[in-house]
Amino acid sequence: MKRKMQANRPAFRRFLTKLEKNPPKKLDAMAVEIDKEVWAETDCLACANCCKTMTPTFTNTDIKRISAHLEMTEDAFKKKWLKKDRAGDWINTVQPCQFLNLKDNKCSIYEVRPKDCSGFPHHTRRHMVDYMHVFKQNIEYCPATFRLVEKMIEKVNGVEAATVAKPDAVVSKLKEEGKKRHK
């Protein structure tokens, strides 16, 4: 899946840019519908790539809640696990996430995890066009986002149900469109 995600990333990013510039009617409703389909066939515990390769942003509320859960002071929690990024946000100092159990891909603080984690991959968080940059980033890291975009390509391009089983044909078409533009 990872190779497929990396190989199709440019075509998927072009598709998302097209959607951003010229969104179809009811794009948000379509995203919600497809999101439900995607989660019915996705097992996060089989992947946990988000926890292995990305870091959430910890809000002050997150820090307060998690440090209390761990019976630590907020300062001790920050000192042990977090650092500030260039934007001044609190993020993990290590990857994979220190709270990820690499044997079973479960989060040791799941009940109190950061808001950023609980909402990931943010498919229906906002209007899709307002959050397109997140989709473009996450297609490489999250199989659920990859499948959502793959299904959107099928739906937006009017691919019939018979060809839905062959999304590679749609991706090939998008890649060809990209090559034609660059000639």
C-alpha positions as a Markdown table, in Angstrom:
| # | Residue | x | y | z |
|---|---|---|---|---|
| 1 | Met | 0.0 | 0.0 | 0.0 |
| 2 | Lys | 2.8 | 2.4 | 0.9 |
| 3 | Arg | 4.4 | 2.1 | -2.6 |
| 4 | Lys | 0.9 | 2.6 | -4.2 |
| 5 | Met | 0.4 | 5.7 | -2.1 |
| 6 | Gln | 3.8 | 7.2 | -3.0 |
| 7 | Ala | 3.4 | 6.3 | -6.7 |
| 8 | Asn | 0.0 | 7.9 | -7.0 |
| 9 | Arg | 0.7 | 10.9 | -4.8 |
| 10 | Pro | 1.4 | 13.4 | -7.7 |
| 11 | Ala | -1.8 | 12.4 | -9.6 |
| 12 | Phe | -3.9 | 12.5 | -6.4 |
| 13 | Arg | -2.4 | 16.0 | -5.5 |
| 14 | Arg | -3.3 | 17.2 | -9.0 |
| 15 | Phe | -6.8 | 15.9 | -8.6 |
| 16 | Leu | -7.2 | 17.6 | -5.2 |
| 17 | Thr | -5.9 | 20.9 | -6.7 |
| 18 | Lys | -8.5 | 20.6 | -9.4 |
| 19 | Leu | -11.2 | 20.0 | -6.7 |
| 20 | Glu | -9.9 | 23.0 | -4.8 |
| 21 | Lys | -10.1 | 25.3 | -7.8 |
| 22 | Asn | -13.4 | 24.0 | -9.1 |
| 23 | Pro | -15.3 | 22.1 | -6.4 |
| 24 | Pro | -18.3 | 20.0 | -7.5 |
| 25 | Lys | -21.6 | 20.7 | -6.0 |
| 26 | Lys | -22.1 | 19.0 | -2.6 |
| 27 | Leu | -18.4 | 18.2 | -2.3 |
| 28 | Asp | -18.7 | 18.2 | 1.5 |
| 29 | Ala | -21.6 | 15.8 | 1.5 |
| 30 | Met | -19.7 | 13.5 | -0.9 |
| 31 | Ala | -16.7 | 13.6 | 1.5 |
| 32 | Val | -18.9 | 12.6 | 4.5 |
| 33 | Glu | -20.5 | 9.8 | 2.5 |
| 34 | Ile | -17.1 | 8.4 | 1.3 |
| 35 | Asp | -15.6 | 8.9 | 4.7 |
| 36 | Lys | -18.1 | 6.5 | 6.1 |
| 37 | Glu | -17.4 | 3.9 | 3.4 |
| 38 | Val | -13.6 | 4.3 | 4.0 |
| 39 | Trp | -13.8 | 3.8 | 7.7 |
| 40 | Ala | -15.9 | 0.7 | 7.3 |
| 41 | Glu | -13.0 | -0.9 | 5.5 |
| 42 | Thr | -10.0 | 0.6 | 7.4 |
| 43 | Asp | -8.3 | -0.8 | 10.5 |
| 44 | Cys | -6.1 | 1.8 | 12.0 |
| 45 | Leu | -4.4 | -0.7 | 14.2 |
| 46 | Ala | -3.1 | -2.5 | 11.1 |
| 47 | Cys | -1.2 | 0.7 | 10.2 |
| 48 | Ala | -0.6 | 3.4 | 12.9 |
| 49 | Asn | 1.5 | 5.2 | 10.3 |
| 50 | Cys | 0.3 | 8.6 | 11.6 |
| 51 | Cys | 1.7 | 7.7 | 15.1 |
| 52 | Lys | 4.9 | 6.3 | 13.6 |
| 53 | Thr | 5.8 | 9.1 | 11.2 |
| 54 | Met | 3.9 | 12.3 | 12.3 |
| 55 | Thr | 3.5 | 14.3 | 15.5 |
| 56 | Pro | 0.3 | 15.9 | 16.7 |
| 57 | Thr | 0.2 | 19.4 | 18.0 |
| 58 | Phe | -0.5 | 19.4 | 21.7 |
| 59 | Thr | -2.8 | 22.2 | 22.9 |
| 60 | Asn | -2.6 | 23.6 | 26.4 |
| 61 | Thr | -5.8 | 21.7 | 27.1 |
| 62 | Asp | -4.2 | 18.5 | 25.8 |
| 63 | Ile | -1.1 | 19.0 | 28.0 |
| 64 | Lys | -3.2 | 19.6 | 31.1 |
| 65 | Arg | -5.4 | 16.6 | 30.5 |
| 66 | Ile | -2.6 | 14.1 | 29.6 |
| 67 | Ser | -0.2 | 15.3 | 32.3 |
| 68 | Ala | -3.0 | 14.8 | 34.9 |
| 69 | His | -3.7 | 11.3 | 33.5 |
| 70 | Leu | 0.0 | 10.5 | 33.8 |
| 71 | Glu | 0.1 | 12.1 | 37.3 |
| 72 | Met | 2.8 | 14.5 | 36.2 |
| 73 | Thr | 2.9 | 18.3 | 36.3 |
| 74 | Glu | 2.4 | 20.1 | 33.0 |
| 75 | Asp | 6.0 | 21.3 | 33.1 |
| 76 | Ala | 7.4 | 17.8 | 33.8 |
| 77 | Phe | 5.3 | 16.4 | 30.9 |
| 78 | Lys | 6.5 | 19.1 | 28.5 |
| 79 | Lys | 10.1 | 18.7 | 29.6 |
| 80 | Lys | 10.0 | 14.9 | 29.2 |
| 81 | Trp | 8.0 | 14.5 | 26.0 |
| 82 | Leu | 7.6 | 17.8 | 24.1 |
| 83 | Lys | 9.4 | 20.6 | 22.3 |
| 84 | Lys | 8.2 | 23.7 | 20.5 |
| 85 | Asp | 8.3 | 23.7 | 16.7 |
| 86 | Arg | 9.1 | 26.8 | 14.5 |
| 87 | Ala | 5.5 | 28.0 | 14.8 |
| 88 | Gly | 5.6 | 27.8 | 18.6 |
| 89 | Asp | 3.4 | 24.8 | 18.9 |
| 90 | Trp | 4.1 | 21.9 | 21.3 |
| 91 | Ile | 5.0 | 18.7 | 19.4 |
| 92 | Asn | 6.6 | 15.3 | 20.3 |
| 93 | Thr | 10.3 | 15.2 | 20.6 |
| 94 | Val | 10.5 | 11.7 | 19.2 |
| 95 | Gln | 8.9 | 9.6 | 16.4 |
| 96 | Pro | 7.3 | 7.2 | 16.6 |
| 97 | Cys | 5.1 | 8.7 | 19.3 |
| 98 | Gln | 6.2 | 7.8 | 22.8 |
| 99 | Phe | 2.7 | 6.6 | 23.6 |
| 100 | Leu | 2.5 | 4.1 | 20.7 |
| 101 | Asn | 3.0 | 0.5 | 21.6 |
| 102 | Leu | 4.9 | -0.8 | 18.5 |
| 103 | Lys | 3.8 | -4.4 | 19.2 |
| 104 | Asp | 0.1 | -3.9 | 18.8 |
| 105 | Asn | -0.1 | -0.3 | 17.4 |
| 106 | Lys | -2.3 | 0.8 | 20.4 |
| 107 | Cys | -2.0 | 4.2 | 22.1 |
| 108 | Ser | -1.3 | 4.0 | 25.8 |
| 109 | Ile | -3.1 | 7.3 | 26.4 |
| 110 | Tyr | -6.0 | 6.7 | 23.9 |
| 111 | Glu | -8.7 | 7.8 | 26.3 |
| 112 | Val | -7.0 | 11.2 | 26.8 |
| 113 | Arg | -5.0 | 11.5 | 23.5 |
| 114 | Pro | -4.5 | 14.9 | 21.9 |
| 115 | Lys | -7.4 | 16.4 | 20.0 |
| 116 | Asp | -5.2 | 16.4 | 16.9 |
| 117 | Cys | -4.9 | 12.6 | 17.2 |
| 118 | Ser | -8.6 | 12.0 | 17.9 |
| 119 | Gly | -9.6 | 14.0 | 14.8 |
| 120 | Phe | -7.0 | 12.5 | 12.5 |
| 121 | Pro | -7.0 | 12.4 | 9.5 |
| 122 | His | -9.5 | 15.3 | 9.6 |
| 123 | His | -11.6 | 14.2 | 6.6 |
| 124 | Thr | -14.8 | 16.0 | 7.7 |
| 125 | Arg | -13.4 | 18.5 | 10.1 |
| 126 | Arg | -14.0 | 21.5 | 7.9 |
| 127 | His | -15.2 | 22.3 | 4.4 |
| 128 | Met | -13.1 | 20.2 | 2.2 |
| 129 | Val | -11.8 | 23.0 | 0.0 |
| 130 | Asp | -10.7 | 24.9 | 3.2 |
| 131 | Tyr | -8.7 | 21.8 | 4.4 |
| 132 | Met | -7.3 | 20.6 | 1.0 |
| 133 | His | -3.7 | 21.1 | 2.1 |
| 134 | Val | -4.2 | 18.5 | 4.8 |
| 135 | Phe | -5.6 | 15.9 | 2.4 |
| 136 | Lys | -2.6 | 16.6 | 0.1 |
| 137 | Gln | -0.3 | 15.9 | 3.0 |
| 138 | Asn | -2.1 | 12.9 | 4.4 |
| 139 | Ile | -2.5 | 10.9 | 1.2 |
| 140 | Glu | 1.1 | 9.8 | 1.6 |
| 141 | Tyr | 0.8 | 8.8 | 5.3 |
| 142 | Cys | -2.8 | 7.6 | 5.8 |
| 143 | Pro | -4.4 | 4.7 | 3.9 |
| 144 | Ala | -7.8 | 6.0 | 4.9 |
| 145 | Thr | -7.1 | 9.4 | 3.2 |
| 146 | Phe | -5.6 | 7.6 | 0.2 |
| 147 | Arg | -8.8 | 5.5 | -0.2 |
| 148 | Leu | -11.0 | 8.5 | 0.3 |
| 149 | Val | -9.3 | 10.4 | -2.5 |
| 150 | Glu | -9.2 | 7.3 | -4.6 |
| 151 | Lys | -13.0 | 6.9 | -4.2 |
| 152 | Met | -13.5 | 10.6 | -4.8 |
| 153 | Ile | -11.6 | 10.4 | -8.1 |
| 154 | Glu | -13.9 | 7.5 | -9.1 |
| 155 | Lys | -17.1 | 9.4 | -8.1 |
| 156 | Val | -16.1 | 12.8 | -9.5 |
| 157 | Asn | -14.8 | 11.4 | -12.8 |
| 158 | Gly | -18.0 | 9.4 | -13.2 |
| 159 | Val | -16.4 | 6.0 | -13.2 |
| 160 | Glu | -19.1 | 3.4 | -13.4 |
| 161 | Ala | -19.4 | 0.7 | -10.7 |
| 162 | Ala | -17.9 | -1.9 | -13.1 |
| 163 | Thr | -14.6 | 0.0 | -13.2 |
| 164 | Val | -14.6 | 1.0 | -9.5 |
| 165 | Ala | -12.8 | -2.3 | -8.9 |
| 166 | Lys | -10.0 | -1.0 | -11.2 |
| 167 | Pro | -9.1 | 2.4 | -9.7 |
| 168 | Asp | -5.7 | 2.1 | -11.2 |
| 169 | Ala | -7.3 | 3.0 | -14.6 |
| 170 | Val | -8.5 | 6.3 | -13.2 |
| 171 | Val | -5.1 | 7.0 | -11.7 |
| 172 | Ser | -3.5 | 6.2 | -15.0 |
| 173 | Lys | -5.8 | 8.7 | -16.7 |
| 174 | Leu | -4.9 | 11.4 | -14.1 |
| 175 | Lys | -1.2 | 10.7 | -14.6 |
| 176 | Glu | -1.6 | 11.1 | -18.4 |
| 177 | Glu | -3.4 | 14.4 | -17.9 |
| 178 | Gly | -0.5 | 15.6 | -15.8 |
| 179 | Lys | 2.1 | 14.5 | -18.5 |
| 180 | Lys | 0.1 | 16.3 | -21.2 |
| 181 | Arg | 0.1 | 19.5 | -19.2 |
| 182 | His | 3.9 | 19.4 | -18.8 |
| 183 | Lys | 4.7 | 19.0 | -22.5 |
